[in-house]
Amino acid sequence: MVTLNVDALLKREGKSRYWLFQQLNMSYQSFSRMINNQTRSISRDNIEALCHIFHCTPNELFTISDSPVP
């Protein structure tokens, strides 16, 4: 299963989820589903924005585990 690694990146930067929400131009419902790994896809634009915000590569945004997708 692929999961978004936002909480670890926020901790590294010393920022909150609310701070990240303010940085992204999206609805709160979409934001919440994305950071809680409740969505099946993330747009390329959002991946680029997250990489820019966290100064990282897409590889650092995601974690891959052997757990099956629910």
Phi, psi and omega in degrees: 000139178260128179232150178281134187261040188294317184299319178294320179292321177296318179298317179301320181274350182071034183242166181255166175298323179298318177301315180296318178304319180293332181283332184264145180261078181208163180292156180295323180298314178295318179299312181299315179297322181293309186285342176264013177054044179248018179239153181269348180209155176230131183294154178301323179298320179290323176297315178299317180297316179296319177298319179294314182298316184266000181052055182219178176261164176303329178300328180280342181284332189241150174238137179248128178234169180277357180295140178289153177289131182292000000 
